[in-house]
Amino acid sequence: MTSRPPRALTVMLAAAAFCATTAATATTAHAAQSAERRAPRIVTDWARAWNGTDSRALGALFTVDGTYTDQAVGITFRGREEISGWKARADRLIDNVRVTVRTAHRDGDRITVEAIYSGRLKGAPKPFAVPMTTLLDVDKNRCRITSDEDHYSLATVLAQSGLPADWTPPAS
């Protein structure tokens, strides 16, 4: 014969479990908000430029000879004009292109950014949202980017978008 615990004990255990879950969720949310608040200014400016519609805003964050490398598509842009052109092309190719910063860590003049890269490729049946890691090297004053390397999975972008693995963007 098995005995059941008293109802009061069951209620207390359920309440404790609920409180622990709520506290863990609140702690995780608070940590994400704190990380965003602590992100170096150049990171918040970089994300704002990606999320905005003025392609020159992204280029303006770089030194005159800065480089931007998109590792997923294997292309590098040099200088503010080319970098601004890359952002303009992304805006033409991807509806609602966004970068959502999750964390940013600085080690000297290098900043590692963990983010979510999202949007909807024009003509794709579905939107995408993939993890991305960006390595930003900044100048000695830490106010301009000298190098940006974006790392994300193009295969995952295409799969989430409902496009074939060999899809290529239309010429522009």
Z-matrix of the N, CA and C atoms (Angstrom, degrees):
N
C 1 1.435
C 2 1.531 1 107.98
N 3 1.298 2 115.38 1 133.33
C 4 1.464 3 120.16 2 178.10
C 5 1.511 4 108.89 3 -106.33
N 6 1.302 5 113.37 4 149.19
C 7 1.464 6 116.36 5 178.61
C 8 1.520 7 109.12 6 -111.06
N 9 1.285 8 115.83 7 147.77
C 10 1.455 9 121.86 8 178.58
C 11 1.517 10 108.44 9 -92.94
N 12 1.348 11 116.95 10 145.29
C 13 1.459 12 118.21 11 177.28
C 14 1.529 13 109.42 12 -69.33
N 15 1.306 14 116.44 13 153.12
C 16 1.463 15 119.30 14 178.21
C 17 1.533 16 110.03 15 -57.85
N 18 1.313 17 116.40 16 147.86
C 19 1.468 18 122.70 17 -177.91
C 20 1.526 19 111.44 18 -55.92
N 21 1.303 20 118.18 19 -39.37
C 22 1.471 21 121.22 20 -179.37
C 23 1.528 22 110.58 21 -61.20
N 24 1.331 23 117.45 22 -39.00
C 25 1.457 24 121.30 23 179.53
C 26 1.525 25 110.01 24 -66.88
N 27 1.320 26 117.92 25 -41.74
C 28 1.452 27 122.61 26 178.19
C 29 1.528 28 110.62 27 -61.01
N 30 1.316 29 117.44 28 -45.05
C 31 1.462 30 122.10 29 179.20
C 32 1.522 31 110.43 30 -63.17
N 33 1.329 32 116.77 31 -42.91
C 34 1.469 33 120.20 32 -179.62
C 35 1.525 34 111.07 33 -64.42
N 36 1.337 35 117.60 34 -41.62
C 37 1.462 36 120.21 35 178.63
C 38 1.524 37 111.21 36 -64.62
N 39 1.316 38 116.58 37 -41.54
C 40 1.464 39 120.38 38 177.83
C 41 1.525 40 110.90 39 -63.23
N 42 1.320 41 117.18 40 -42.17
C 43 1.465 42 121.36 41 178.86
C 44 1.524 43 110.61 42 -64.34
N 45 1.318 44 117.35 43 -41.17
C 46 1.471 45 120.91 44 179.01
C 47 1.527 46 110.49 45 -63.87
N 48 1.325 47 116.95 46 -42.52
C 49 1.463 48 120.68 47 178.56
C 50 1.521 49 110.83 48 -63.33
N 51 1.328 50 116.73 49 -42.20
C 52 1.462 51 121.30 50 178.01
C 53 1.519 52 110.64 51 -61.59
N 54 1.328 53 116.88 52 -46.01
C 55 1.470 54 120.68 53 -179.68
C 56 1.519 55 111.26 54 -62.99
N 57 1.325 56 117.68 55 -40.15
C 58 1.464 57 120.89 56 179.88
C 59 1.524 58 110.51 57 -64.84
N 60 1.326 59 117.04 58 -42.54
C 61 1.459 60 121.02 59 178.28
C 62 1.517 61 110.85 60 -64.32
N 63 1.328 62 116.78 61 -45.43
C 64 1.464 63 120.91 62 179.53
C 65 1.517 64 110.84 63 -62.91
N 66 1.325 65 117.70 64 -41.59
C 67 1.464 66 121.16 65 179.77
C 68 1.518 67 110.50 66 -65.02
N 69 1.338 68 118.30 67 -41.31
C 70 1.459 69 121.34 68 179.73
C 71 1.520 70 110.50 69 -64.68
N 72 1.333 71 117.46 70 -42.60
C 73 1.456 72 121.25 71 178.27
C 74 1.518 73 110.81 72 -63.78
N 75 1.313 74 117.14 73 -44.32
C 76 1.465 75 121.15 74 179.36
C 77 1.520 76 110.92 75 -64.00
N 78 1.330 77 117.15 76 -39.56
C 79 1.463 78 120.61 77 179.01
C 80 1.519 79 110.41 78 -64.64
N 81 1.339 80 118.03 79 -43.97
C 82 1.456 81 121.78 80 178.28
C 83 1.521 82 110.78 81 -61.92
N 84 1.322 83 117.93 82 -45.39
C 85 1.466 84 121.46 83 179.14
C 86 1.518 85 110.80 84 -63.04
N 87 1.333 86 116.42 85 -42.11
C 88 1.455 87 120.33 86 179.38
C 89 1.529 88 110.73 87 -63.90
N 90 1.330 89 117.22 88 -40.53
C 91 1.467 90 120.79 89 179.78
C 92 1.525 91 110.58 90 -63.29
N 93 1.336 92 117.54 91 -41.41
C 94 1.464 93 120.62 92 178.75
C 95 1.525 94 110.77 93 -64.62
N 96 1.333 95 117.22 94 -43.11
C 97 1.463 96 120.27 95 178.15
C 98 1.515 97 110.77 96 -64.72
N 99 1.335 98 117.98 97 -40.85
C 100 1.455 99 121.12 98 179.63
C 101 1.517 100 110.81 99 -64.13
N 102 1.339 101 116.96 100 -39.98
C 103 1.461 102 120.36 101 179.37
C 104 1.519 103 110.70 102 -62.26
N 105 1.337 104 117.02 103 -41.64
C 106 1.457 105 119.79 104 178.03
C 107 1.513 106 111.11 105 -64.35
N 108 1.329 107 117.55 106 -40.57
C 109 1.466 108 120.47 107 -179.55
C 110 1.515 109 110.91 108 -66.39
N 111 1.321 110 117.81 109 -31.80
C 112 1.449 111 121.49 110 -177.41
C 113 1.525 112 113.27 111 -88.66
N 114 1.310 113 118.96 112 -7.10
C 115 1.461 114 120.87 113 -178.18
C 116 1.529 115 109.46 114 -58.48
N 117 1.327 116 116.45 115 138.18
C 118 1.461 117 118.75 116 177.23
C 119 1.532 118 110.69 117 -55.81
N 120 1.310 119 114.99 118 148.66
C 121 1.471 120 120.16 119 -176.82
C 122 1.528 121 112.52 120 -55.06
N 123 1.324 122 117.20 121 -38.89
C 124 1.462 123 119.55 122 -179.29
C 125 1.532 124 110.61 123 -62.17
N 126 1.340 125 117.64 124 -31.25
C 127 1.471 126 121.25 125 178.27
C 128 1.521 127 110.38 126 -70.83
N 129 1.321 128 117.54 127 -44.44
C 130 1.469 129 119.16 128 179.22
C 131 1.532 130 110.36 129 -66.76
N 132 1.334 131 117.13 130 -36.35
C 133 1.472 132 119.99 131 176.26
C 134 1.523 133 110.97 132 -65.98
N 135 1.339 134 116.77 133 -40.25
C 136 1.467 135 122.35 134 178.90
C 137 1.530 136 110.38 135 -62.33
N 138 1.338 137 117.10 136 -47.10
C 139 1.472 138 120.56 137 179.07
C 140 1.527 139 110.37 138 -64.53
N 141 1.327 140 117.14 139 -41.90
C 142 1.466 141 121.15 140 178.58
C 143 1.537 142 110.48 141 -60.63
N 144 1.328 143 116.59 142 -40.53
C 145 1.467 144 120.23 143 179.30
C 146 1.530 145 110.66 144 -65.65
N 147 1.327 146 117.73 145 -42.25
C 148 1.460 147 120.39 146 177.58
C 149 1.524 148 110.90 147 -64.16
N 150 1.310 149 117.29 148 -36.82
C 151 1.463 150 121.00 149 -176.92
C 152 1.515 151 113.12 150 -83.28
N 153 1.307 152 117.57 151 -11.04
C 154 1.463 153 122.21 152 179.90
C 155 1.516 154 111.99 153 -89.61
N 156 1.319 155 114.75 154 -176.78
C 157 1.472 156 119.96 155 -177.58
C 158 1.525 157 113.34 156 -110.65
N 159 1.321 158 118.30 157 -3.79
C 160 1.461 159 121.24 158 178.75
C 161 1.524 160 108.83 159 -93.70
N 162 1.335 161 116.67 160 102.79
C 163 1.461 162 120.35 161 -176.01
C 164 1.529 163 112.05 162 -62.78
N 165 1.317 164 117.53 163 -26.90
C 166 1.471 165 120.12 164 179.10
C 167 1.523 166 111.71 165 -67.63
N 168 1.323 167 117.91 166 -24.09
C 169 1.471 168 120.83 167 179.65
C 170 1.530 169 110.76 168 -61.85
N 171 1.329 170 117.92 169 -36.78
C 172 1.459 171 120.22 170 178.16
C 173 1.523 172 109.84 171 -68.95
N 174 1.313 173 117.61 172 -49.51
C 175 1.462 174 120.96 173 179.82
C 176 1.516 175 112.80 174 -58.24
N 177 1.309 176 117.32 175 -35.43
C 178 1.468 177 121.89 176 -178.05
C 179 1.523 178 112.78 177 -65.94
N 180 1.321 179 118.11 178 -18.22
C 181 1.464 180 121.39 179 179.93
C 182 1.525 181 112.61 180 -78.58
N 183 1.322 182 117.19 181 -10.92
C 184 1.455 183 122.42 182 -174.75
C 185 1.527 184 111.59 183 -99.32
N 186 1.338 185 114.42 184 156.33
C 187 1.453 186 119.36 185 170.71
C 188 1.529 187 107.26 186 -67.37
N 189 1.320 188 116.53 187 164.58
C 190 1.467 189 121.62 188 -178.01
C 191 1.533 190 111.01 189 -54.64
N 192 1.331 191 117.21 190 -38.37
C 193 1.457 192 121.23 191 -178.27
C 194 1.539 193 112.37 192 -105.05
N 195 1.326 194 117.50 193 20.67
C 196 1.460 195 121.82 194 -179.02
C 197 1.518 196 112.51 195 -62.42
N 198 1.340 197 115.36 196 157.43
C 199 1.465 198 120.49 197 178.41
C 200 1.529 199 110.12 198 -124.12
N 201 1.317 200 114.53 199 149.14
C 202 1.461 201 122.40 200 177.37
C 203 1.521 202 106.83 201 -130.14
N 204 1.325 203 116.89 202 118.11
C 205 1.460 204 121.19 203 -179.43
C 206 1.520 205 109.31 204 -117.26
N 207 1.323 206 115.45 205 124.59
C 208 1.461 207 122.26 206 172.60
C 209 1.524 208 105.56 207 -99.13
N 210 1.321 209 116.32 208 99.97
C 211 1.464 210 121.26 209 -175.63
C 212 1.531 211 112.22 210 -64.30
N 213 1.313 212 118.09 211 -30.42
C 214 1.470 213 120.75 212 -177.04
C 215 1.524 214 111.97 213 -65.88
N 216 1.316 215 116.85 214 -36.81
C 217 1.471 216 119.93 215 179.40
C 218 1.521 217 112.09 216 -103.65
N 219 1.334 218 117.16 217 -3.51
C 220 1.457 219 121.39 218 174.29
C 221 1.513 220 114.64 219 67.90
N 222 1.319 221 116.46 220 47.54
C 223 1.460 222 119.66 221 -178.50
C 224 1.525 223 109.74 222 -137.54
N 225 1.331 224 116.16 223 143.98
C 226 1.457 225 122.25 224 178.68
C 227 1.523 226 109.39 225 -124.40
N 228 1.305 227 115.42 226 138.32
C 229 1.464 228 122.63 227 177.39
C 230 1.518 229 108.18 228 -115.30
N 231 1.336 230 116.10 229 142.33
C 232 1.453 231 121.47 230 -177.88
C 233 1.516 232 110.37 231 -121.53
N 234 1.314 233 115.23 232 129.98
C 235 1.456 234 120.51 233 177.21
C 236 1.520 235 112.80 234 86.05
N 237 1.311 236 114.05 235 159.95
C 238 1.469 237 120.89 236 -175.17
C 239 1.519 238 113.48 237 -61.09
N 240 1.322 239 117.59 238 -38.65
C 241 1.469 240 120.30 239 -177.22
C 242 1.527 241 111.42 240 -66.19
N 243 1.331 242 116.71 241 -46.83
C 244 1.474 243 119.42 242 179.09
C 245 1.527 244 111.02 243 -64.52
N 246 1.333 245 116.36 244 -40.16
C 247 1.474 246 120.05 245 179.85
C 248 1.520 247 110.29 246 -64.97
N 249 1.326 248 117.40 247 -41.64
C 250 1.471 249 120.90 248 175.58
C 251 1.525 250 110.45 249 -62.07
N 252 1.331 251 116.80 250 -38.38
C 253 1.463 252 121.09 251 177.81
C 254 1.524 253 112.32 252 -64.19
N 255 1.343 254 116.77 253 -36.57
C 256 1.469 255 120.82 254 177.36
C 257 1.525 256 110.82 255 -63.93
N 258 1.322 257 115.68 256 -42.48
C 259 1.473 258 120.03 257 178.54
C 260 1.536 259 109.70 258 -64.53
N 261 1.332 260 117.31 259 -41.86
C 262 1.470 261 120.51 260 178.87
C 263 1.534 262 110.49 261 -61.82
N 264 1.332 263 116.57 262 -40.54
C 265 1.473 264 119.60 263 178.63
C 266 1.525 265 110.33 264 -66.21
N 267 1.327 266 117.21 265 -41.73
C 268 1.471 267 120.07 266 177.75
C 269 1.526 268 110.17 267 -59.31
N 270 1.334 269 117.26 268 -41.36
C 271 1.466 270 120.62 269 179.66
C 272 1.525 271 111.48 270 -65.09
N 273 1.334 272 117.20 271 -33.77
C 274 1.469 273 120.07 272 178.20
C 275 1.524 274 111.37 273 -73.86
N 276 1.341 275 117.03 274 -31.39
C 277 1.454 276 122.20 275 -174.74
C 278 1.530 277 113.66 276 -90.63
N 279 1.341 278 116.86 277 -28.32
C 280 1.463 279 120.86 278 -172.52
C 281 1.529 280 110.23 279 -125.29
N 282 1.328 281 116.03 280 119.07
C 283 1.464 282 120.14 281 174.02
C 284 1.530 283 108.77 282 -74.35
N 285 1.325 284 115.61 283 139.85
C 286 1.468 285 122.17 284 176.38
C 287 1.529 286 113.32 285 53.71
N 288 1.322 287 117.01 286 40.63
C 289 1.462 288 120.16 287 178.30
C 290 1.528 289 108.48 288 -62.01
N 291 1.342 290 115.48 289 131.68
C 292 1.468 291 120.37 290 -176.86
C 293 1.514 292 110.65 291 -143.06
N 294 1.311 293 113.87 292 149.15
C 295 1.456 294 122.44 293 170.31
C 296 1.524 295 106.00 294 -123.12
N 297 1.323 296 116.54 295 120.63
C 298 1.459 297 121.91 296 178.57
C 299 1.521 298 107.86 297 -111.73
N 300 1.316 299 116.58 298 109.84
C 301 1.454 300 121.61 299 -177.76
C 302 1.527 301 109.69 300 -71.95
N 303 1.321 302 115.75 301 128.86
C 304 1.465 303 121.99 302 175.70
C 305 1.528 304 110.21 303 -97.25
N 306 1.326 305 115.96 304 -50.33
C 307 1.461 306 121.10 305 177.88
C 308 1.520 307 109.17 306 -146.64
N 309 1.315 308 115.57 307 158.78
C 310 1.464 309 121.63 308 174.51
C 311 1.523 310 107.51 309 -144.41
N 312 1.308 311 115.78 310 133.22
C 313 1.464 312 121.52 311 -179.18
C 314 1.526 313 108.91 312 -127.79
N 315 1.314 314 116.49 313 129.69
C 316 1.460 315 120.96 314 179.18
C 317 1.522 316 109.34 315 -105.06
N 318 1.309 317 114.84 316 137.07
C 319 1.457 318 122.18 317 172.00
C 320 1.522 319 105.92 318 -135.06
N 321 1.310 320 116.53 319 96.21
C 322 1.459 321 120.81 320 -175.96
C 323 1.521 322 110.22 321 66.75
N 324 1.325 323 115.44 322 -122.86
C 325 1.467 324 120.41 323 -179.17
C 326 1.525 325 112.73 324 -95.98
N 327 1.332 326 117.87 325 11.81
C 328 1.465 327 121.89 326 177.46
C 329 1.519 328 109.14 327 -113.73
N 330 1.329 329 114.93 328 134.00
C 331 1.466 330 121.32 329 176.64
C 332 1.524 331 107.70 330 -121.54
N 333 1.325 332 115.91 331 128.03
C 334 1.457 333 121.46 332 175.70
C 335 1.522 334 107.14 333 -102.61
N 336 1.316 335 115.39 334 124.20
C 337 1.466 336 121.84 335 -177.81
C 338 1.524 337 108.71 336 -114.56
N 339 1.323 338 116.18 337 126.32
C 340 1.458 339 121.10 338 171.49
C 341 1.518 340 106.22 339 -104.17
N 342 1.339 341 115.53 340 128.11
C 343 1.462 342 120.30 341 -173.15
C 344 1.518 343 110.93 342 -146.26
N 345 1.311 344 114.35 343 173.73
C 346 1.466 345 122.34 344 169.80
C 347 1.525 346 106.25 345 -112.82
N 348 1.312 347 115.12 346 126.27
C 349 1.464 348 123.14 347 178.54
C 350 1.527 349 105.71 348 -103.28
N 351 1.331 350 117.19 349 124.25
C 352 1.464 351 118.68 350 -174.27
C 353 1.525 352 111.87 351 -144.09
N 354 1.314 353 114.40 352 165.85
C 355 1.453 354 122.04 353 178.43
C 356 1.513 355 109.43 354 158.38
N 357 1.328 356 114.91 355 -164.42
C 358 1.468 357 120.64 356 177.46
C 359 1.517 358 108.02 357 -138.79
N 360 1.323 359 115.23 358 114.17
C 361 1.459 360 119.20 359 177.26
C 362 1.521 361 108.89 360 -61.63
N 363 1.314 362 116.34 361 133.19
C 364 1.479 363 119.44 362 -178.46
C 365 1.520 364 109.72 363 -58.40
N 366 1.313 365 115.16 364 129.39
C 367 1.456 366 121.43 365 -178.69
C 368 1.513 367 114.50 366 87.86
N 369 1.321 368 117.90 367 -7.90
C 370 1.468 369 120.75 368 179.69
C 371 1.524 370 109.50 369 -79.97
N 372 1.328 371 117.19 370 146.14
C 373 1.457 372 119.37 371 179.78
C 374 1.534 373 114.76 372 -71.72
N 375 1.350 374 116.94 373 -22.66
C 376 1.468 375 119.43 374 -176.05
C 377 1.523 376 110.69 375 -138.91
N 378 1.329 377 117.28 376 156.35
C 379 1.462 378 120.75 377 174.55
C 380 1.530 379 110.70 378 -78.75
N 381 1.324 380 116.41 379 169.10
C 382 1.462 381 121.81 380 176.23
C 383 1.529 382 109.39 381 -126.60
N 384 1.312 383 115.50 382 157.78
C 385 1.468 384 123.29 383 173.36
C 386 1.523 385 106.39 384 -154.45
N 387 1.334 386 116.16 385 105.11
C 388 1.459 387 120.98 386 -174.14
C 389 1.526 388 111.28 387 -122.56
N 390 1.338 389 116.25 388 151.28
C 391 1.461 390 118.88 389 174.88
C 392 1.524 391 109.64 390 -67.20
N 393 1.313 392 116.07 391 145.31
C 394 1.459 393 121.71 392 178.95
C 395 1.525 394 108.24 393 -141.02
N 396 1.303 395 115.66 394 140.48
C 397 1.449 396 121.42 395 171.58
C 398 1.515 397 107.38 396 -117.24
N 399 1.310 398 115.93 397 131.43
C 400 1.460 399 121.47 398 179.69
C 401 1.519 400 108.65 399 -121.80
N 402 1.324 401 115.27 400 134.82
C 403 1.461 402 121.74 401 174.39
C 404 1.523 403 107.38 402 -106.31
N 405 1.315 404 115.32 403 117.24
C 406 1.460 405 120.94 404 178.26
C 407 1.523 406 108.43 405 -110.11
N 408 1.318 407 116.64 406 125.05
C 409 1.454 408 121.32 407 168.99
C 410 1.513 409 105.83 408 -101.34
N 411 1.324 410 116.35 409 135.74
C 412 1.466 411 120.66 410 -177.28
C 413 1.523 412 109.90 411 -119.15
N 414 1.329 413 115.30 412 160.18
C 415 1.461 414 120.48 413 179.52
C 416 1.526 415 110.43 414 -68.98
N 417 1.326 416 116.31 415 174.71
C 418 1.468 417 119.53 416 -174.85
C 419 1.520 418 112.86 417 -61.85
N 420 1.335 419 118.42 418 -24.38
C 421 1.466 420 121.73 419 177.35
C 422 1.524 421 112.23 420 -88.23
N 423 1.337 422 116.37 421 -6.26
C 424 1.466 423 123.62 422 -179.45
C 425 1.526 424 112.94 423 59.39
N 426 1.327 425 115.75 424 31.68
C 427 1.462 426 118.42 425 179.22
C 428 1.524 427 112.49 426 -115.44
N 429 1.332 428 118.37 427 -8.73
C 430 1.467 429 121.86 428 176.81
C 431 1.527 430 108.61 429 -134.97
N 432 1.319 431 115.04 430 149.51
C 433 1.463 432 121.59 431 178.80
C 434 1.530 433 108.27 432 -88.08
N 435 1.332 434 115.97 433 130.37
C 436 1.460 435 119.82 434 175.10
C 437 1.528 436 110.91 435 -96.00
N 438 1.342 437 115.93 436 -28.86
C 439 1.460 438 120.64 437 -179.21
C 440 1.528 439 109.43 438 -152.38
N 441 1.321 440 115.24 439 139.29
C 442 1.466 441 122.84 440 176.89
C 443 1.518 442 106.76 441 -131.31
N 444 1.327 443 116.71 442 126.45
C 445 1.463 444 122.10 443 174.03
C 446 1.521 445 107.94 444 -123.68
N 447 1.333 446 116.24 445 115.61
C 448 1.467 447 121.29 446 177.30
C 449 1.524 448 109.03 447 -96.56
N 450 1.334 449 116.03 448 131.73
C 451 1.466 450 122.69 449 178.88
C 452 1.528 451 108.61 450 -124.46
N 453 1.335 452 116.01 451 117.30
C 454 1.460 453 122.69 452 175.46
C 455 1.513 454 106.94 453 -155.51
N 456 1.309 455 117.63 454 170.43
C 457 1.458 456 121.61 455 -178.06
C 458 1.525 457 110.94 456 -95.77
N 459 1.316 458 116.13 457 110.53
C 460 1.461 459 120.46 458 175.51
C 461 1.528 460 110.35 459 -64.30
N 462 1.334 461 117.12 460 -36.55
C 463 1.468 462 120.57 461 178.30
C 464 1.532 463 110.55 462 -59.69
N 465 1.340 464 116.73 463 -39.43
C 466 1.463 465 120.27 464 178.90
C 467 1.521 466 110.79 465 -70.08
N 468 1.329 467 118.11 466 -39.52
C 469 1.472 468 121.52 467 176.15
C 470 1.519 469 109.42 468 -56.81
N 471 1.332 470 116.94 469 -48.85
C 472 1.465 471 120.70 470 -177.65
C 473 1.528 472 111.56 471 -66.80
N 474 1.328 473 116.84 472 -41.99
C 475 1.471 474 119.96 473 179.69
C 476 1.526 475 110.76 474 -63.23
N 477 1.335 476 117.07 475 -47.20
C 478 1.467 477 119.27 476 179.17
C 479 1.523 478 111.32 477 -63.60
N 480 1.322 479 116.75 478 -31.70
C 481 1.463 480 121.27 479 -178.61
C 482 1.521 481 112.63 480 -77.06
N 483 1.328 482 116.59 481 -11.63
C 484 1.460 483 120.39 482 -178.60
C 485 1.516 484 112.29 483 79.76
N 486 1.337 485 116.29 484 25.85
C 487 1.462 486 121.43 485 -179.08
C 488 1.523 487 109.75 486 -109.19
N 489 1.342 488 117.14 487 154.54
C 490 1.464 489 119.14 488 178.81
C 491 1.534 490 111.16 489 -68.72
N 492 1.323 491 115.61 490 156.02
C 493 1.465 492 121.39 491 -177.61
C 494 1.526 493 112.75 492 -62.44
N 495 1.313 494 117.82 493 -22.48
C 496 1.467 495 120.13 494 -178.91
C 497 1.535 496 113.02 495 -98.54
N 498 1.338 497 116.77 496 13.26
C 499 1.459 498 121.50 497 -179.73
C 500 1.524 499 109.88 498 -62.79
N 501 1.314 500 116.02 499 139.31
C 502 1.456 501 120.68 500 172.73
C 503 1.519 502 108.43 501 -127.74
N 504 1.313 503 117.18 502 148.38
C 505 1.456 504 119.59 503 -178.90
C 506 1.523 505 111.54 504 -68.66
N 507 1.323 506 116.35 505 152.25
C 508 1.463 507 119.04 506 176.98
C 509 1.528 508 109.91 507 -65.97
N 510 1.309 509 116.37 508 149.96
C 511 1.470 510 121.01 509 177.49
C 512 1.523 511 109.07 510 -65.14
N 513 1.325 512 114.79 511 144.08
C 514 1.473 513 116.99 512 177.91
C 515 1.489 514 111.51 513 -130.52
